[in-house]
Amino acid sequence: MKKFIKYFICKFLFRVTYIDIENLYKYPKCIISPNHSSIFDPFFVYPMASNLYIMAKSEIFKNKLFARILRHYNVFPVDRNKRDPKSLFTALSVFKDQSEVQLLIFLEGKVVKYESDIGKSIKNGVTFIASENHIPIVPVYISRRPKLFSRVNVILGTPYFIDKVENKKEIIAESKKLLDKIYDLRRDV
């Protein structure tokens, strides 16, 4: 599957270029947190990662056959509309059970189509999980809203750690800092 995605999606449908990819391999465990402006974003990350788990919206798990395929590829659901302790437990256990693992979580929680909507929907799971496990976050910027057969830049920022957060106010502040780090990677290449 990885080869199919790499060649069909990342080389044929889009021309994906990875910039500063070495940042992904600095630590054996990390959370990958990109911006999210296209349904193709997970496919742009998948080929570069190793032992990748992906947190995805629960709505795509409604079809039992499709859900089974997703789970086979380490994709697990999260209910974005309410607190979801099961998905949080799954994310936390991914890091406890394995020595080398990467977890993809979109900080924005959904596809953000318009520039004016950036920052309006921030989910705090990334910073909470990173803080609880002392796992680095790799901020990633993916070209916004790419069209088929266009160039896509996937820019990886420097991994960084978040100190243990004590309350929700600190988690929210760290999530906003992460969003800034992601969008600060935006540049013309």
Solvent accessible surface area in square Angstrom, and as a share of the most:
residue,aa,sasa,rsa
1,M,114,0.51
2,K,76,0.32
3,K,155,0.66
4,F,116,0.48
5,I,10,0.05
6,K,82,0.35
7,Y,118,0.45
8,F,85,0.35
9,I,14,0.07
10,C,5,0.03
11,K,112,0.47
12,F,120,0.50
13,L,27,0.14
14,F,2,0.01
15,R,133,0.49
16,V,24,0.14
17,T,51,0.29
18,Y,59,0.23
19,I,24,0.12
20,D,57,0.30
21,I,53,0.27
22,E,98,0.44
23,N,13,0.07
24,L,1,0.00
25,Y,117,0.44
26,K,110,0.47
27,Y,86,0.33
28,P,82,0.52
29,K,48,0.21
30,C,1,0.01
31,I,0,0.00
32,I,0,0.00
33,S,0,0.00
34,P,0,0.00
35,N,1,0.00
36,H,21,0.09
37,S,0,0.00
38,S,9,0.06
39,I,129,0.65
40,F,54,0.23
41,D,0,0.00
42,P,30,0.19
43,F,76,0.32
44,F,0,0.00
45,V,0,0.00
46,Y,31,0.12
47,P,20,0.13
48,M,12,0.05
49,A,3,0.02
50,S,64,0.41
51,N,66,0.34
52,L,10,0.05
53,Y,41,0.16
54,I,16,0.08
55,M,23,0.10
56,A,17,0.13
57,K,82,0.35
58,S,38,0.24
59,E,64,0.29
60,I,57,0.29
61,F,21,0.09
62,K,161,0.68
63,N,92,0.47
64,K,179,0.76
65,L,126,0.63
66,F,94,0.39
67,A,6,0.04
68,R,183,0.67
69,I,79,0.40
70,L,25,0.13
71,R,130,0.47
72,H,137,0.61
73,Y,71,0.27
74,N,50,0.26
75,V,13,0.07
76,F,18,0.07
77,P,37,0.23
78,V,27,0.16
79,D,37,0.19
80,R,71,0.26
81,N,129,0.66
82,K,143,0.61
83,R,201,0.73
84,D,36,0.19
85,P,99,0.62
86,K,163,0.69
87,S,5,0.03
88,L,57,0.28
89,F,143,0.60
90,T,40,0.23
91,A,0,0.00
92,L,36,0.18
93,S,27,0.18
94,V,8,0.05
95,F,3,0.01
96,K,147,0.62
97,D,111,0.57
98,Q,49,0.22
99,S,90,0.58
100,E,114,0.51
101,V,1,0.00
102,Q,7,0.03
103,L,0,0.00
104,L,0,0.00
105,I,11,0.06
106,F,20,0.08
107,L,1,0.00
108,E,1,0.00
109,G,13,0.13
110,K,100,0.42
111,V,41,0.24
112,V,5,0.03
113,K,109,0.46
114,Y,142,0.54
115,E,98,0.44
116,S,83,0.54
117,D,50,0.26
118,I,41,0.21
119,G,32,0.31
120,K,151,0.64
121,S,23,0.15
122,I,41,0.21
123,K,80,0.34
124,N,41,0.21
125,G,29,0.28
126,V,1,0.01
127,T,0,0.00
128,F,58,0.24
129,I,0,0.00
130,A,0,0.00
131,S,5,0.03
132,E,69,0.31
133,N,26,0.13
134,H,118,0.52
135,I,12,0.06
136,P,5,0.03
137,I,0,0.00
138,V,1,0.00
139,P,4,0.03
140,V,0,0.00
141,Y,14,0.05
142,I,0,0.00
143,S,26,0.17
144,R,38,0.14
145,R,105,0.38
146,P,24,0.15
147,K,154,0.65
148,L,96,0.48
149,F,113,0.47
150,S,34,0.22
151,R,112,0.41
152,V,0,0.00
153,N,18,0.09
154,V,0,0.00
155,I,2,0.01
156,L,1,0.01
157,G,4,0.04
158,T,93,0.54
159,P,11,0.07
160,Y,41,0.16
161,F,77,0.32
162,I,6,0.03
163,D,119,0.61
164,K,114,0.48
165,V,16,0.09
166,E,134,0.60
167,N,74,0.38
168,K,120,0.51
169,K,164,0.70
170,E,68,0.31
171,I,21,0.11
172,I,62,0.31
173,A,48,0.38
174,E,35,0.16
175,S,1,0.00
176,K,115,0.49
177,K,109,0.46
178,L,0,0.00
179,L,14,0.07
180,D,83,0.43
181,K,81,0.34
182,I,1,0.00
183,Y,23,0.09
184,D,114,0.59
185,L,31,0.15
186,R,100,0.36
187,R,115,0.42
188,D,152,0.79
189,V,81,0.47
